[in-house]
Amino acid sequence: MKKDEQKIIPEDNPHAPLYLEGAADKGIVVFIHGFMGSPRHFDKLAAAAHNQGLTVVALLLPAHGGTAKEFGSGSHELWQNYIDSEVERFAREYTNIWLVGHSMGCLLAINAAVKHSNKICGLFLIALPLKIGLFSATAIKIRLKQVFSRERKQIKATYSSVCSVKSSPGMIVYMIKQVFELIKLKKAATANLHNLRAPVVAVLSENDELTSIKSKKILKSGLTGAPLENLLLTDSLHSYYQEKEWEKIEKLFLKFITAK
């Protein structure tokens, strides 16, 4: 990555990608957001990694950062090809690459890690959706609790800050359409688990209203060729984390990327 690629988030584009240059010999951490997500989901982890001297990149997936109609133009191939091309680009300059994903970003990271296995040092996967629990009784109960939670304003603000797709007419239709693209990515990533060789850290929460905790079992059974470490949270949501639990995530993350 060249020095002139280093960027500061512009005020008129809150979901712009983040590039912070570090020492080339220390490696690069690539952050991949989820379905309708934003690079802003990773600002704290990116800052923590950059403070360790690593280069950090928080990408914005194609068809994100704009209108619902633009989001509807995306596809699983478009998202995966973009991540694969970016990892390939970074691999020409950096020997060590860590991939960090949230939700759908985890699936993209798994597929990219298999394709570029000789360059990937590890995967840090948050809310890995190998099983989606959107309509389960547990998920519905969790969403109802959010409505009456004392933290509902903070939860709403957090979810708004990490959603890069603007609300607009037809949004529900486009979202439903893109869920099928998400399912295709999920199937590909699940099938690729046995091909992974890089160490994996998976962070899941029992209180996640979108990702089923059963994803942990699927990951463990499919990941036969790589070491796995799990961090199980009890109170955090899909995109909203309790402070004490976030501290656990950050501590484990820093340990993971500085172990090599």
C-alpha positions as CSV (number, residue, x, y, z in Angstrom):
1,M,0.0,0.0,0.0
2,K,1.4,3.4,-0.9
3,K,1.6,6.3,1.5
4,D,-0.8,8.4,-0.6
5,E,-3.5,5.7,-0.1
6,Q,-3.7,6.5,3.6
7,K,-7.1,8.1,4.3
8,I,-9.0,9.9,7.0
9,I,-12.8,9.4,7.1
10,P,-14.4,12.4,5.3
11,E,-17.3,14.0,7.1
12,D,-19.5,13.8,4.0
13,N,-19.0,10.1,3.6
14,P,-19.3,8.4,7.0
15,H,-19.0,4.9,5.5
16,A,-15.7,5.5,3.6
17,P,-13.1,2.8,3.6
18,L,-10.3,3.2,6.2
19,Y,-6.6,2.9,5.3
20,L,-3.9,3.4,7.9
21,E,-0.3,2.7,6.9
22,G,1.9,0.7,9.3
23,A,5.2,-1.1,9.1
24,A,5.2,-3.4,6.0
25,D,7.2,-6.1,7.9
26,K,4.5,-6.3,10.6
27,G,1.7,-7.2,8.2
28,I,-1.8,-6.0,7.4
29,V,-5.2,-6.5,9.0
30,V,-8.1,-6.5,6.5
31,F,-11.5,-5.8,8.0
32,I,-14.6,-7.0,6.1
33,H,-18.0,-5.8,7.2
34,G,-21.3,-7.7,6.9
35,F,-24.7,-7.5,5.1
36,M,-25.6,-3.8,4.7
37,G,-22.7,-3.1,7.0
38,S,-20.0,-0.4,7.2
39,P,-16.2,-0.1,7.8
40,R,-17.2,1.9,10.9
41,H,-18.0,-1.4,12.7
42,F,-14.2,-1.9,13.0
43,D,-13.0,1.5,14.0
44,K,-11.9,0.5,17.5
45,L,-10.2,-2.8,16.5
46,A,-8.5,-1.0,13.5
47,A,-7.1,1.7,15.9
48,A,-5.9,-1.0,18.3
49,A,-4.1,-2.9,15.5
50,H,-2.6,0.2,14.0
51,N,-1.2,1.1,17.5
52,Q,0.7,-2.2,17.3
53,G,2.4,-1.0,14.1
54,L,0.3,-3.0,11.6
55,T,-1.3,-1.6,8.5
56,V,-5.1,-1.7,8.7
57,V,-7.7,-1.6,6.0
58,A,-11.4,-1.5,6.6
59,L,-13.1,-2.1,3.2
60,L,-16.5,-1.0,1.9
61,L,-18.1,-3.8,-0.1
62,P,-19.5,-3.1,-3.6
63,A,-23.2,-2.0,-3.7
64,H,-22.9,-0.7,-0.1
65,G,-22.7,2.9,1.1
66,G,-25.5,4.2,-1.0
67,T,-29.2,3.6,-1.7
68,A,-31.3,0.5,-1.2
69,K,-31.6,0.2,-5.0
70,E,-27.8,0.3,-5.3
71,F,-27.6,-2.4,-2.6
72,G,-30.0,-4.5,-4.6
73,S,-27.6,-4.5,-7.5
74,G,-25.0,-6.5,-5.5
75,S,-24.4,-10.2,-5.6
76,H,-22.4,-12.8,-3.7
77,E,-20.0,-13.1,-6.7
78,L,-19.5,-9.4,-6.8
79,W,-18.7,-9.2,-3.1
80,Q,-16.4,-12.3,-3.1
81,N,-14.5,-11.2,-6.2
82,Y,-13.9,-7.8,-4.7
83,I,-12.5,-9.3,-1.5
84,D,-10.4,-11.9,-3.4
85,S,-8.9,-9.1,-5.6
86,E,-8.1,-6.9,-2.6
87,V,-6.4,-9.8,-0.7
88,E,-4.5,-10.6,-3.8
89,R,-3.4,-7.0,-4.1
90,F,-2.3,-6.8,-0.5
91,A,-0.5,-10.2,-0.8
92,R,1.9,-8.6,-3.3
93,E,3.2,-6.3,-0.6
94,Y,2.6,-8.0,2.7
95,T,3.8,-11.4,3.8
96,N,1.4,-11.6,6.8
97,I,-2.3,-10.9,6.3
98,W,-5.0,-11.3,9.0
99,L,-8.7,-11.3,7.9
100,V,-11.3,-9.9,10.3
101,G,-15.0,-10.3,9.5
102,H,-18.3,-9.4,11.0
103,S,-21.4,-11.5,10.0
104,M,-21.4,-11.9,6.2
105,G,-17.8,-10.6,6.2
106,C,-16.8,-13.8,8.0
107,L,-18.1,-15.8,5.1
108,L,-16.2,-13.7,2.6
109,A,-13.1,-14.0,4.8
110,I,-13.3,-17.8,4.9
111,N,-13.6,-18.2,1.2
112,A,-10.7,-15.7,0.6
113,A,-8.5,-17.5,3.1
114,V,-8.9,-20.8,1.3
115,K,-8.0,-19.2,-2.0
116,H,-4.9,-17.4,-0.6
117,S,-3.9,-19.9,2.1
118,N,-0.2,-19.3,1.8
119,K,-0.6,-15.6,2.8
120,I,-3.2,-15.7,5.5
121,C,-1.9,-15.8,9.1
122,G,-5.4,-16.1,10.7
123,L,-9.0,-15.3,10.7
124,F,-10.9,-13.4,13.5
125,L,-14.6,-14.0,12.9
126,I,-17.3,-12.1,14.8
127,A,-20.9,-13.2,14.6
128,L,-20.1,-15.9,12.1
129,P,-23.5,-16.8,10.4
130,L,-23.1,-20.4,9.5
131,K,-26.6,-20.8,10.8
132,I,-29.0,-17.8,10.6
133,G,-31.6,-17.6,13.5
134,L,-33.5,-14.6,12.2
135,F,-37.0,-16.2,12.7
136,S,-36.3,-18.5,15.6
137,A,-38.2,-18.2,18.8
138,T,-34.9,-17.2,20.5
139,A,-34.2,-14.4,18.0
140,I,-37.7,-13.0,18.3
141,K,-37.5,-13.0,22.1
142,I,-34.2,-11.1,21.9
143,R,-35.6,-8.5,19.6
144,L,-38.6,-8.0,21.8
145,K,-36.3,-7.5,24.8
146,Q,-34.5,-4.8,22.8
147,V,-37.7,-2.8,22.4
148,F,-38.1,-2.5,26.2
149,S,-34.4,-2.3,27.0
150,R,-33.0,0.7,28.9
151,E,-30.3,0.7,26.3
152,R,-32.6,0.9,23.3
153,K,-31.5,4.4,22.3
154,Q,-27.9,3.3,22.3
155,I,-28.7,0.1,20.5
156,K,-30.6,2.0,17.8
157,A,-27.8,4.6,17.4
158,T,-25.2,1.9,17.1
159,Y,-27.1,-0.1,14.5
160,S,-27.7,3.1,12.5
161,S,-24.0,4.0,12.6
162,V,-22.9,0.6,11.2
163,C,-25.5,0.4,8.4
164,S,-24.2,1.9,5.2
165,V,-27.4,1.5,3.1
166,K,-29.8,4.4,3.2
167,S,-33.4,3.8,3.9
168,S,-35.5,4.3,0.8
169,P,-38.6,3.0,-1.0
170,G,-38.4,-0.7,-1.9
171,M,-35.8,-1.4,0.8
172,I,-37.5,-4.5,2.2
173,V,-37.8,-6.0,-1.3
174,Y,-34.1,-5.4,-2.0
175,M,-33.1,-6.8,1.4
176,I,-35.1,-10.0,0.8
177,K,-33.5,-10.4,-2.6
178,Q,-30.0,-10.1,-1.1
179,V,-30.7,-12.5,1.7
180,F,-30.6,-15.2,-1.0
181,E,-27.1,-14.0,-2.0
182,L,-26.1,-14.2,1.7
183,I,-27.3,-17.8,1.8
184,K,-25.2,-18.7,-1.2
185,L,-22.1,-17.3,0.5
186,K,-23.0,-19.2,3.7
187,K,-23.2,-22.5,1.7
188,A,-19.8,-21.8,0.0
189,A,-18.1,-20.9,3.3
190,T,-19.5,-23.9,5.1
191,A,-18.2,-26.2,2.3
192,N,-14.8,-24.4,2.5
193,L,-14.3,-24.9,6.3
194,H,-12.4,-28.2,5.9
195,N,-9.9,-26.4,3.5
196,L,-8.9,-23.8,6.0
197,R,-5.4,-24.0,7.4
198,A,-4.9,-20.7,9.1
199,P,-5.9,-20.4,12.8
200,V,-9.4,-19.2,13.5
201,V,-10.9,-17.2,16.4
202,A,-14.7,-17.2,16.5
203,V,-16.7,-14.7,18.6
204,L,-20.3,-15.6,19.1
205,S,-23.0,-14.4,21.4
206,E,-25.9,-16.3,23.0
207,N,-27.9,-13.0,22.7
208,D,-27.3,-12.5,19.0
209,E,-30.7,-11.9,17.3
210,L,-29.5,-12.8,13.8
211,T,-26.7,-15.4,14.1
212,S,-27.6,-18.7,15.7
213,I,-25.3,-20.0,18.4
214,K,-25.5,-23.3,16.6
215,S,-23.0,-21.8,14.2
216,K,-20.4,-22.7,16.8
217,K,-21.1,-26.4,16.3
218,I,-21.1,-26.2,12.6
219,L,-17.7,-24.4,12.7
220,K,-16.2,-27.0,15.0
221,S,-17.3,-30.0,13.0
222,G,-16.3,-28.5,9.6
223,L,-12.9,-27.0,10.7
224,T,-10.8,-30.1,10.6
225,G,-7.5,-28.7,9.4
226,A,-7.0,-25.5,11.4
227,P,-6.8,-24.6,15.1
228,L,-9.9,-23.0,16.6
229,E,-10.4,-20.7,19.6
230,N,-13.9,-19.6,20.7
231,L,-15.1,-16.6,22.6
232,L,-18.7,-17.0,23.8
233,L,-20.5,-13.9,24.8
234,T,-23.7,-13.9,26.8
235,D,-25.1,-10.3,26.7
236,S,-24.0,-8.7,23.4
237,L,-26.2,-8.5,20.3
238,H,-25.3,-8.9,16.6
239,S,-23.8,-5.4,16.3
240,Y,-24.1,-4.0,19.8
241,Y,-21.6,-5.1,22.4
242,Q,-21.6,-4.6,26.1
243,E,-18.5,-2.7,27.2
244,K,-17.1,-5.5,29.3
245,E,-17.6,-8.1,26.5
246,W,-16.1,-5.7,24.0
247,E,-13.0,-5.5,26.2
248,K,-12.7,-9.3,26.0
249,I,-13.0,-9.1,22.2
250,E,-10.3,-6.5,21.9
251,K,-7.9,-8.3,24.3
252,L,-8.3,-11.6,22.4
253,F,-7.9,-9.8,19.0
254,L,-4.6,-8.1,20.0
255,K,-3.3,-11.3,21.4
256,F,-4.2,-13.1,18.1
257,I,-2.6,-10.6,15.7
258,T,0.6,-10.1,17.8
259,A,1.3,-13.8,18.4
260,K,3.1,-14.5,15.2
